[in-house]
Amino acid sequence: MSERPEPINCEHCGRDRSTDTDVDALAWASDTDATGTHWLCPQCARDHVRDIEGKLPREYW
Ligand SMILES: [Zn+2]
């Protein structure tokens, strides 16, 4: 793996994923829609877990 991953920032608070530990980086939540991929850091994902669950398609339950 010689290529560096694309920079990822939390859409909500702007946290830089590359500064997280490996364990924290794995806890990030991504959501892909027509406009692209949106990332939430673990903290914001927890804060918005209800919103995220509310948007999940039914087959995901
Ligand atoms: Zn965040």
N, CA, C, O and the ligand as a Tripos MOL2 file, in Angstrom:
@<TRIPOS>MOLECULE
protein
  245   243    62     0     0
PROTEIN
NO_CHARGES

@<TRIPOS>ATOM
      1 N           0.8500   -1.1950    0.0000 N.3       1 MET1
      2 CA          0.0000    0.0000    0.0000 C.3       1 MET1
      3 C           0.8830    1.2410    0.0000 C.2       1 MET1
      4 O           1.3220    1.6990    1.0550 O.2       1 MET1
      5 N           1.1380    1.7770   -1.1760 N.am      2 SER2
      6 CA          1.9890    2.9460   -1.2450 C.3       2 SER2
      7 C           1.1710    4.2300   -1.2920 C.2       2 SER2
      8 O           1.6660    5.3060   -0.9550 O.2       2 SER2
      9 N          -0.0870    4.1080   -1.7150 N.am      3 GLU3
     10 CA         -0.9120    5.3120   -1.8000 C.3       3 GLU3
     11 C          -1.4900    5.6710   -0.4390 C.2       3 GLU3
     12 O          -1.8980    4.8050    0.3360 O.2       3 GLU3
     13 N          -1.5110    6.9360   -0.1790 N.am      4 ARG4
     14 CA         -2.1120    7.3950    1.0780 C.3       4 ARG4
     15 C          -3.6130    7.5150    0.8680 C.2       4 ARG4
     16 O          -4.0680    7.9280   -0.1990 O.2       4 ARG4
     17 N          -4.3780    7.1530    1.8890 N.am      5 PRO5
     18 CA         -5.8250    7.2910    1.7630 C.3       5 PRO5
     19 C          -6.2240    8.7580    1.6410 C.2       5 PRO5
     20 O          -5.5020    9.6560    2.0750 O.2       5 PRO5
     21 N          -7.3840    8.9770    1.0430 N.am      6 GLU6
     22 CA         -7.8610   10.3540    0.9050 C.3       6 GLU6
     23 C          -8.0980   10.9580    2.2840 C.2       6 GLU6
     24 O          -8.5020   10.2660    3.2190 O.2       6 GLU6
     25 N          -7.8420   12.2510    2.3940 N.am      7 PRO7
     26 CA         -8.1230   12.8890    3.6820 C.3       7 PRO7
     27 C          -9.6100   12.8200    4.0000 C.2       7 PRO7
     28 O         -10.4550   13.0880    3.1450 O.2       7 PRO7
     29 N          -9.9110   12.4630    5.2190 N.am      8 ILE8
     30 CA        -11.3040   12.3500    5.6410 C.3       8 ILE8
     31 C         -11.5080   13.2240    6.8670 C.2       8 ILE8
     32 O         -10.7690   13.1280    7.8470 O.2       8 ILE8
     33 N         -12.5000   14.0620    6.7990 N.am      9 ASN9
     34 CA        -12.8390   14.8990    7.9450 C.3       9 ASN9
     35 C         -14.2860   14.6690    8.3380 C.2       9 ASN9
     36 O         -15.1440   14.4020    7.4960 O.2       9 ASN9
     37 N         -14.5350   14.7760    9.6160 N.am     10 CYS10
     38 CA        -15.9030   14.6490   10.0980 C.3      10 CYS10
     39 C         -16.7470   15.7750    9.5260 C.2      10 CYS10
     40 O         -16.3840   16.9490    9.5940 O.2      10 CYS10
     41 N         -17.8870   15.3850    8.9560 N.am     11 GLU11
     42 CA        -18.7550   16.3700    8.3400 C.3      11 GLU11
     43 C         -19.3450   17.3200    9.3830 C.2      11 GLU11
     44 O         -19.7300   18.4460    9.0670 O.2      11 GLU11
     45 N         -19.4090   16.8560   10.6040 N.am     12 HIS12
     46 CA        -20.0790   17.6350   11.6480 C.3      12 HIS12
     47 C         -19.1180   18.5530   12.3930 C.2      12 HIS12
     48 O         -19.3950   19.7430   12.5490 O.2      12 HIS12
     49 N         -17.9920   18.0130   12.8560 N.am     13 CYS13
     50 CA        -17.0880   18.8110   13.6870 C.3      13 CYS13
     51 C         -15.7470   19.0810   13.0190 C.2      13 CYS13
     52 O         -14.9360   19.8390   13.5510 O.2      13 CYS13
     53 N         -15.4970   18.4690   11.8510 N.am     14 GLY14
     54 CA        -14.2700   18.7440   11.1310 C.3      14 GLY14
     55 C         -13.0630   17.9600   11.6200 C.2      14 GLY14
     56 O         -11.9460   18.2010   11.1620 O.2      14 GLY14
     57 N         -13.2660   17.0320   12.5360 N.am     15 ARG15
     58 CA        -12.1600   16.2240   13.0510 C.3      15 ARG15
     59 C         -11.4540   15.4770   11.9190 C.2      15 ARG15
     60 O         -12.0960   14.9640   11.0020 O.2      15 ARG15
     61 N         -10.1320   15.4250   12.0000 N.am     16 ASP16
     62 CA         -9.3300   14.7970   10.9540 C.3      16 ASP16
     63 C          -9.1390   13.3230   11.2950 C.2      16 ASP16
     64 O          -8.5700   12.9860   12.3330 O.2      16 ASP16
     65 N          -9.6220   12.4450   10.4100 N.am     17 ARG17
     66 CA         -9.5580   11.0100   10.7070 C.3      17 ARG17
     67 C          -8.1180   10.5100   10.7830 C.2      17 ARG17
     68 O          -7.8270    9.5660   11.5170 O.2      17 ARG17
     69 N          -7.2200   11.1340   10.0320 N.am     18 SER18
     70 CA         -5.8380   10.6460    9.9920 C.3      18 SER18
     71 C          -5.1200   10.8780   11.3160 C.2      18 SER18
     72 O          -4.0670   10.2880   11.5570 O.2      18 SER18
     73 N          -5.6770   11.7290   12.1790 N.am     19 THR19
     74 CA         -5.0410   11.9720   13.4760 C.3      19 THR19
     75 C          -5.5700   11.0250   14.5400 C.2      19 THR19
     76 O          -5.0760   11.0200   15.6670 O.2      19 THR19
     77 N          -6.5660   10.2280   14.1960 N.am     20 ASP20
     78 CA         -7.1060    9.2700   15.1570 C.3      20 ASP20
     79 C          -6.2260    8.0300   15.2350 C.2      20 ASP20
     80 O          -5.4440    7.7520   14.3260 O.2      20 ASP20
     81 N          -6.3590    7.3000   16.3120 N.am     21 THR21
     82 CA         -5.6830    6.0060   16.3980 C.3      21 THR21
     83 C          -6.3800    5.0340   15.4550 C.2      21 THR21
     84 O          -7.4990    5.2880   15.0100 O.2      21 THR21
     85 N          -5.7210    3.9280   15.1540 N.am     22 ASP22
     86 CA         -6.3240    2.9420   14.2640 C.3      22 ASP22
     87 C          -7.6700    2.4770   14.7880 C.2      22 ASP22
     88 O          -8.6230    2.3160   14.0250 O.2      22 ASP22
     89 N          -7.7420    2.2620   16.0930 N.am     23 VAL23
     90 CA         -8.9890    1.7770   16.6790 C.3      23 VAL23
     91 C         -10.1010    2.8090   16.4980 C.2      23 VAL23
     92 O         -11.2200    2.4670   16.1150 O.2      23 VAL23
     93 N          -9.7830    4.0730   16.7760 N.am     24 ASP24
     94 CA        -10.7890    5.1200   16.6070 C.3      24 ASP24
     95 C         -11.1710    5.2840   15.1480 C.2      24 ASP24
     96 O         -12.3400    5.4960   14.8280 O.2      24 ASP24
     97 N         -10.1930    5.1870   14.2670 N.am     25 ALA25
     98 CA        -10.4620    5.3810   12.8430 C.3      25 ALA25
     99 C         -11.4630    4.3480   12.3380 C.2      25 ALA25
    100 O         -12.2700    4.6310   11.4530 O.2      25 ALA25
    101 N         -11.4030    3.1480   12.9090 N.am     26 LEU26
    102 CA        -12.3360    2.1070   12.4910 C.3      26 LEU26
    103 C         -13.7510    2.3870   12.9540 C.2      26 LEU26
    104 O         -14.7110    1.8450   12.4060 O.2      26 LEU26
    105 N         -13.8800    3.2330   13.9610 N.am     27 ALA27
    106 CA        -15.2060    3.5070   14.5250 C.3      27 ALA27
    107 C         -15.9360    4.6150   13.7760 C.2      27 ALA27
    108 O         -17.0910    4.9150   14.0750 O.2      27 ALA27
    109 N         -15.2650    5.2190   12.8070 N.am     28 TRP28
    110 CA        -15.9290    6.2670   12.0340 C.3      28 TRP28
    111 C         -17.0770    5.6820   11.2280 C.2      28 TRP28
    112 O         -17.0220    4.5410   10.7670 O.2      28 TRP28
    113 N         -18.1150    6.4890   11.0700 N.am     29 ALA29
    114 CA        -19.2780    6.0380   10.3130 C.3      29 ALA29
    115 C         -19.3060    6.7570    8.9760 C.2      29 ALA29
    116 O         -19.1390    7.9750    8.9150 O.2      29 ALA29
    117 N         -19.5190    6.0010    7.9000 N.am     30 SER30
    118 CA        -19.6330    6.6230    6.5850 C.3      30 SER30
    119 C         -21.0290    6.3900    6.0280 C.2      30 SER30
    120 O         -21.6570    5.3560    6.2570 O.2      30 SER30
    121 N         -21.4830    7.3830    5.2950 N.am     31 ASP31
    122 CA        -22.7970    7.2920    4.6780 C.3      31 ASP31
    123 C         -22.6530    7.7880    3.2460 C.2      31 ASP31
    124 O         -22.2350    8.9220    3.0140 O.2      31 ASP31
    125 N         -22.9960    6.9450    2.2980 N.am     32 THR32
    126 CA        -22.8340    7.3210    0.8990 C.3      32 THR32
    127 C         -24.1850    7.5840    0.2610 C.2      32 THR32
    128 O         -25.0940    6.7580    0.3490 O.2      32 THR32
    129 N         -24.3140    8.7230   -0.3740 N.am     33 ASP33
    130 CA        -25.5400    9.0200   -1.1070 C.3      33 ASP33
    131 C         -25.1570    9.6380   -2.4480 C.2      33 ASP33
    132 O         -23.9950    9.5780   -2.8520 O.2      33 ASP33
    133 N         -26.1160   10.2240   -3.1290 N.am     34 ALA34
    134 CA        -25.8750   10.7310   -4.4760 C.3      34 ALA34
    135 C         -24.8100   11.8220   -4.5120 C.2      34 ALA34
    136 O         -24.1800   12.0310   -5.5490 O.2      34 ALA34
    137 N         -24.6010   12.5130   -3.4070 N.am     35 THR35
    138 CA        -23.6540   13.6200   -3.4010 C.3      35 THR35
    139 C         -22.2630   13.1720   -2.9830 C.2      35 THR35
    140 O         -21.3310   13.9770   -2.9940 O.2      35 THR35
    141 N         -22.0990   11.8920   -2.6120 N.am     36 GLY36
    142 CA        -20.7780   11.4310   -2.2270 C.3      36 GLY36
    143 C         -20.8250   10.7210   -0.8780 C.2      36 GLY36
    144 O         -21.8910   10.3570   -0.3810 O.2      36 GLY36
    145 N         -19.6340   10.5360   -0.2980 N.am     37 THR37
    146 CA        -19.5450    9.8520    0.9870 C.3      37 THR37
    147 C         -19.3910   10.8680    2.1060 C.2      37 THR37
    148 O         -18.5500   11.7660    2.0480 O.2      37 THR37
    149 N         -20.2130   10.7060    3.1130 N.am     38 HIS38
    150 CA        -20.1770   11.6050    4.2630 C.3      38 HIS38
    151 C         -19.6560   10.8400    5.4710 C.2      38 HIS38
    152 O         -20.0710    9.7120    5.7380 O.2      38 HIS38
    153 N         -18.7460   11.4700    6.1900 N.am     39 TRP39
    154 CA        -18.1170   10.7930    7.3310 C.3      39 TRP39
    155 C         -18.4910   11.4710    8.6330 C.2      39 TRP39
    156 O         -18.6070   12.6940    8.7140 O.2      39 TRP39
    157 N         -18.6760   10.6430    9.6500 N.am     40 LEU40
    158 CA        -18.9010   11.1560   10.9960 C.3      40 LEU40
    159 C         -17.8990   10.4990   11.9320 C.2      40 LEU40
    160 O         -17.7090    9.2830   11.8890 O.2      40 LEU40
    161 N         -17.2560   11.3010   12.7800 N.am     41 CYS41
    162 CA        -16.3390   10.7340   13.7560 C.3      41 CYS41
    163 C         -17.1480    9.9590   14.7990 C.2      41 CYS41
    164 O         -18.3600   10.1470   14.9120 O.2      41 CYS41
    165 N         -16.4830    9.0960   15.5550 N.am     42 PRO42
    166 CA        -17.2250    8.2680   16.5200 C.3      42 PRO42
    167 C         -18.0770    9.0980   17.4770 C.2      42 PRO42
    168 O         -19.1880    8.7020   17.8300 O.2      42 PRO42
    169 N         -17.5600   10.2370   17.8890 N.am     43 GLN43
    170 CA        -18.2940   11.0630   18.8380 C.3      43 GLN43
    171 C         -19.5800   11.6160   18.2070 C.2      43 GLN43
    172 O         -20.6520   11.5380   18.8070 O.2      43 GLN43
    173 N         -19.4660   12.1660   17.0140 N.am     44 CYS44
    174 CA        -20.6370   12.7210   16.3500 C.3      44 CYS44
    175 C         -21.5870   11.6020   15.9370 C.2      44 CYS44
    176 O         -22.8040   11.7820   15.9620 O.2      44 CYS44
    177 N         -21.0420   10.4520   15.5600 N.am     45 ALA45
    178 CA        -21.8930    9.3330   15.1780 C.3      45 ALA45
    179 C         -22.7580    8.9210   16.3670 C.2      45 ALA45
    180 O         -23.9340    8.5910   16.2100 O.2      45 ALA45
    181 N         -22.1590    8.9450   17.5560 N.am     46 ARG46
    182 CA        -22.9480    8.6100   18.7470 C.3      46 ARG46
    183 C         -24.0170    9.6600   18.9850 C.2      46 ARG46
    184 O         -25.1580    9.3370   19.3150 O.2      46 ARG46
    185 N         -23.6370   10.9260   18.8140 N.am     47 ASP47
    186 CA        -24.6000   12.0040   19.0450 C.3      47 ASP47
    187 C         -25.7720   11.9230   18.0790 C.2      47 ASP47
    188 O         -26.8950   12.2980   18.4140 O.2      47 ASP47
    189 N         -25.4970   11.4270   16.8730 N.am     48 HIS48
    190 CA        -26.5210   11.4530   15.8320 C.3      48 HIS48
    191 C         -27.0190   10.0660   15.4740 C.2      48 HIS48
    192 O         -27.5860    9.8490   14.4030 O.2      48 HIS48
    193 N         -26.7980    9.1270   16.3900 N.am     49 VAL49
    194 CA        -27.1560    7.7510   16.0710 C.3      49 VAL49
    195 C         -28.6400    7.6190   15.7560 C.2      49 VAL49
    196 O         -29.0240    6.7980   14.9230 O.2      49 VAL49
    197 N         -29.4710    8.4110   16.4050 N.am     50 ARG50
    198 CA        -30.9110    8.3150   16.1340 C.3      50 ARG50
    199 C         -31.2280    8.8090   14.7340 C.2      50 ARG50
    200 O         -32.0380    8.2080   14.0270 O.2      50 ARG50
    201 N         -30.5900    9.9060   14.3290 N.am     51 ASP51
    202 CA        -30.8010   10.4080   12.9690 C.3      51 ASP51
    203 C         -30.3830    9.3550   11.9520 C.2      51 ASP51
    204 O         -31.0890    9.0800   10.9810 O.2      51 ASP51
    205 N         -29.2060    8.7730   12.2070 N.am     52 ILE52
    206 CA        -28.6620    7.8130   11.2540 C.3      52 ILE52
    207 C         -29.5750    6.5990   11.1570 C.2      52 ILE52
    208 O         -29.8840    6.1270   10.0630 O.2      52 ILE52
    209 N         -30.0020    6.1010   12.3100 N.am     53 GLU53
    210 CA        -30.8760    4.9320   12.2890 C.3      53 GLU53
    211 C         -32.1890    5.2600   11.5970 C.2      53 GLU53
    212 O         -32.7550    4.4230   10.8940 O.2      53 GLU53
    213 N         -32.6710    6.4840   11.8000 N.am     54 GLY54
    214 CA        -33.9310    6.8810   11.1960 C.3      54 GLY54
    215 C         -33.8840    6.8990    9.6830 C.2      54 GLY54
    216 O         -34.9120    6.7670    9.0190 O.2      54 GLY54
    217 N         -32.6740    7.0640    9.1330 N.am     55 LYS55
    218 CA        -32.5380    7.1410    7.6740 C.3      55 LYS55
    219 C         -32.2050    5.7970    7.0420 C.2      55 LYS55
    220 O         -32.1590    5.6700    5.8190 O.2      55 LYS55
    221 N         -31.9740    4.7970    7.8840 N.am     56 LEU56
    222 CA        -31.5950    3.4980    7.3250 C.3      56 LEU56
    223 C         -32.7550    2.8900    6.5480 C.2      56 LEU56
    224 O         -33.9080    2.9630    6.9720 O.2      56 LEU56
    225 N         -32.4390    2.3000    5.4220 N.am     57 PRO57
    226 CA        -33.4840    1.5850    4.6950 C.3      57 PRO57
    227 C         -33.9630    0.3840    5.4950 C.2      57 PRO57
    228 O         -33.2150   -0.1730    6.2990 O.2      57 PRO57
    229 N         -35.1830   -0.0030    5.2780 N.am     58 ARG58
    230 CA        -35.7840   -1.0430    6.1030 C.3      58 ARG58
    231 C         -35.0540   -2.3760    5.9960 C.2      58 ARG58
    232 O         -34.9880   -3.1230    6.9720 O.2      58 ARG58
    233 N         -34.5120   -2.6800    4.8360 N.am     59 GLU59
    234 CA        -33.8570   -3.9860    4.7110 C.3      59 GLU59
    235 C         -32.6010   -4.0630    5.5720 C.2      59 GLU59
    236 O         -32.0060   -5.1310    5.7190 O.2      59 GLU59
    237 N         -32.2030   -2.9330    6.1350 N.am     60 TYR60
    238 CA        -30.9940   -2.9010    6.9420 C.3      60 TYR60
    239 C         -31.2770   -3.2960    8.3810 C.2      60 TYR60
    240 O         -30.3370   -3.5650    9.1290 O.2      60 TYR60
    241 N         -32.5210   -3.3410    8.7920 N.am     61 TRP61
    242 CA        -32.8780   -3.6200   10.1820 C.3      61 TRP61
    243 C         -32.7170   -5.0940   10.4970 C.2      61 TRP61
    244 O         -32.9730   -5.5160   11.6250 O.2      61 TRP61
    245 ZN        -17.2760   14.7980   14.5350 Zn       62 ZN62
@<TRIPOS>BOND
     1     1     2 1
     2     2     3 1
     3     3     4 2
     4     3     5 am
     5     5     6 1
     6     6     7 1
     7     7     8 2
     8     7     9 am
     9     9    10 1
    10    10    11 1
    11    11    12 2
    12    11    13 am
    13    13    14 1
    14    14    15 1
    15    15    16 2
    16    15    17 am
    17    17    18 1
    18    18    19 1
    19    19    20 2
    20    19    21 am
    21    21    22 1
    22    22    23 1
    23    23    24 2
    24    23    25 am
    25    25    26 1
    26    26    27 1
    27    27    28 2
    28    27    29 am
    29    29    30 1
    30    30    31 1
    31    31    32 2
    32    31    33 am
    33    33    34 1
    34    34    35 1
    35    35    36 2
    36    35    37 am
    37    37    38 1
    38    38    39 1
    39    39    40 2
    40    39    41 am
    41    41    42 1
    42    42    43 1
    43    43    44 2
    44    43    45 am
    45    45    46 1
    46    46    47 1
    47    47    48 2
    48    47    49 am
    49    49    50 1
    50    50    51 1
    51    51    52 2
    52    51    53 am
    53    53    54 1
    54    54    55 1
    55    55    56 2
    56    55    57 am
    57    57    58 1
    58    58    59 1
    59    59    60 2
    60    59    61 am
    61    61    62 1
    62    62    63 1
    63    63    64 2
    64    63    65 am
    65    65    66 1
    66    66    67 1
    67    67    68 2
    68    67    69 am
    69    69    70 1
    70    70    71 1
    71    71    72 2
    72    71    73 am
    73    73    74 1
    74    74    75 1
    75    75    76 2
    76    75    77 am
    77    77    78 1
    78    78    79 1
    79    79    80 2
    80    79    81 am
    81    81    82 1
    82    82    83 1
    83    83    84 2
    84    83    85 am
    85    85    86 1
    86    86    87 1
    87    87    88 2
    88    87    89 am
    89    89    90 1
    90    90    91 1
    91    91    92 2
    92    91    93 am
    93    93    94 1
    94    94    95 1
    95    95    96 2
    96    95    97 am
    97    97    98 1
    98    98    99 1
    99    99   100 2
   100    99   101 am
   101   101   102 1
   102   102   103 1
   103   103   104 2
   104   103   105 am
   105   105   106 1
   106   106   107 1
   107   107   108 2
   108   107   109 am
   109   109   110 1
   110   110   111 1
   111   111   112 2
   112   111   113 am
   113   113   114 1
   114   114   115 1
   115   115   116 2
   116   115   117 am
   117   117   118 1
   118   118   119 1
   119   119   120 2
   120   119   121 am
   121   121   122 1
   122   122   123 1
   123   123   124 2
   124   123   125 am
   125   125   126 1
   126   126   127 1
   127   127   128 2
   128   127   129 am
   129   129   130 1
   130   130   131 1
   131   131   132 2
   132   131   133 am
   133   133   134 1
   134   134   135 1
   135   135   136 2
   136   135   137 am
   137   137   138 1
   138   138   139 1
   139   139   140 2
   140   139   141 am
   141   141   142 1
   142   142   143 1
   143   143   144 2
   144   143   145 am
   145   145   146 1
   146   146   147 1
   147   147   148 2
   148   147   149 am
   149   149   150 1
   150   150   151 1
   151   151   152 2
   152   151   153 am
   153   153   154 1
   154   154   155 1
   155   155   156 2
   156   155   157 am
   157   157   158 1
   158   158   159 1
   159   159   160 2
   160   159   161 am
   161   161   162 1
   162   162   163 1
   163   163   164 2
   164   163   165 am
   165   165   166 1
   166   166   167 1
   167   167   168 2
   168   167   169 am
   169   169   170 1
   170   170   171 1
   171   171   172 2
   172   171   173 am
   173   173   174 1
   174   174   175 1
   175   175   176 2
   176   175   177 am
   177   177   178 1
   178   178   179 1
   179   179   180 2
   180   179   181 am
   181   181   182 1
   182   182   183 1
   183   183   184 2
   184   183   185 am
   185   185   186 1
   186   186   187 1
   187   187   188 2
   188   187   189 am
   189   189   190 1
   190   190   191 1
   191   191   192 2
   192   191   193 am
   193   193   194 1
   194   194   195 1
   195   195   196 2
   196   195   197 am
   197   197   198 1
   198   198   199 1
   199   199   200 2
   200   199   201 am
   201   201   202 1
   202   202   203 1
   203   203   204 2
   204   203   205 am
   205   205   206 1
   206   206   207 1
   207   207   208 2
   208   207   209 am
   209   209   210 1
   210   210   211 1
   211   211   212 2
   212   211   213 am
   213   213   214 1
   214   214   215 1
   215   215   216 2
   216   215   217 am
   217   217   218 1
   218   218   219 1
   219   219   220 2
   220   219   221 am
   221   221   222 1
   222   222   223 1
   223   223   224 2
   224   223   225 am
   225   225   226 1
   226   226   227 1
   227   227   228 2
   228   227   229 am
   229   229   230 1
   230   230   231 1
   231   231   232 2
   232   231   233 am
   233   233   234 1
   234   234   235 1
   235   235   236 2
   236   235   237 am
   237   237   238 1
   238   238   239 1
   239   239   240 2
   240   239   241 am
   241   241   242 1
   242   242   243 1
   243   243   244 2
@<TRIPOS>SUBSTRUCTURE
     1 MET1         2 RESIDUE 1 A MET
     2 SER2         6 RESIDUE 1 A SER
     3 GLU3        10 RESIDUE 1 A GLU
     4 ARG4        14 RESIDUE 1 A ARG
     5 PRO5        18 RESIDUE 1 A PRO
     6 GLU6        22 RESIDUE 1 A GLU
     7 PRO7        26 RESIDUE 1 A PRO
     8 ILE8        30 RESIDUE 1 A ILE
     9 ASN9        34 RESIDUE 1 A ASN
    10 CYS10       38 RESIDUE 1 A CYS
    11 GLU11       42 RESIDUE 1 A GLU
    12 HIS12       46 RESIDUE 1 A HIS
    13 CYS13       50 RESIDUE 1 A CYS
    14 GLY14       54 RESIDUE 1 A GLY
    15 ARG15       58 RESIDUE 1 A ARG
    16 ASP16       62 RESIDUE 1 A ASP
    17 ARG17       66 RESIDUE 1 A ARG
    18 SER18       70 RESIDUE 1 A SER
    19 THR19       74 RESIDUE 1 A THR
    20 ASP20       78 RESIDUE 1 A ASP
    21 THR21       82 RESIDUE 1 A THR
    22 ASP22       86 RESIDUE 1 A ASP
    23 VAL23       90 RESIDUE 1 A VAL
    24 ASP24       94 RESIDUE 1 A ASP
    25 ALA25       98 RESIDUE 1 A ALA
    26 LEU26      102 RESIDUE 1 A LEU
    27 ALA27      106 RESIDUE 1 A ALA
    28 TRP28      110 RESIDUE 1 A TRP
    29 ALA29      114 RESIDUE 1 A ALA
    30 SER30      118 RESIDUE 1 A SER
    31 ASP31      122 RESIDUE 1 A ASP
    32 THR32      126 RESIDUE 1 A THR
    33 ASP33      130 RESIDUE 1 A ASP
    34 ALA34      134 RESIDUE 1 A ALA
    35 THR35      138 RESIDUE 1 A THR
    36 GLY36      142 RESIDUE 1 A GLY
    37 THR37      146 RESIDUE 1 A THR
    38 HIS38      150 RESIDUE 1 A HIS
    39 TRP39      154 RESIDUE 1 A TRP
    40 LEU40      158 RESIDUE 1 A LEU
    41 CYS41      162 RESIDUE 1 A CYS
    42 PRO42      166 RESIDUE 1 A PRO
    43 GLN43      170 RESIDUE 1 A GLN
    44 CYS44      174 RESIDUE 1 A CYS
    45 ALA45      178 RESIDUE 1 A ALA
    46 ARG46      182 RESIDUE 1 A ARG
    47 ASP47      186 RESIDUE 1 A ASP
    48 HIS48      190 RESIDUE 1 A HIS
    49 VAL49      194 RESIDUE 1 A VAL
    50 ARG50      198 RESIDUE 1 A ARG
    51 ASP51      202 RESIDUE 1 A ASP
    52 ILE52      206 RESIDUE 1 A ILE
    53 GLU53      210 RESIDUE 1 A GLU
    54 GLY54      214 RESIDUE 1 A GLY
    55 LYS55      218 RESIDUE 1 A LYS
    56 LEU56      222 RESIDUE 1 A LEU
    57 PRO57      226 RESIDUE 1 A PRO
    58 ARG58      230 RESIDUE 1 A ARG
    59 GLU59      234 RESIDUE 1 A GLU
    60 TYR60      238 RESIDUE 1 A TYR
    61 TRP61      242 RESIDUE 1 A TRP
    62 ZN62       245 GROUP 0 **** ****
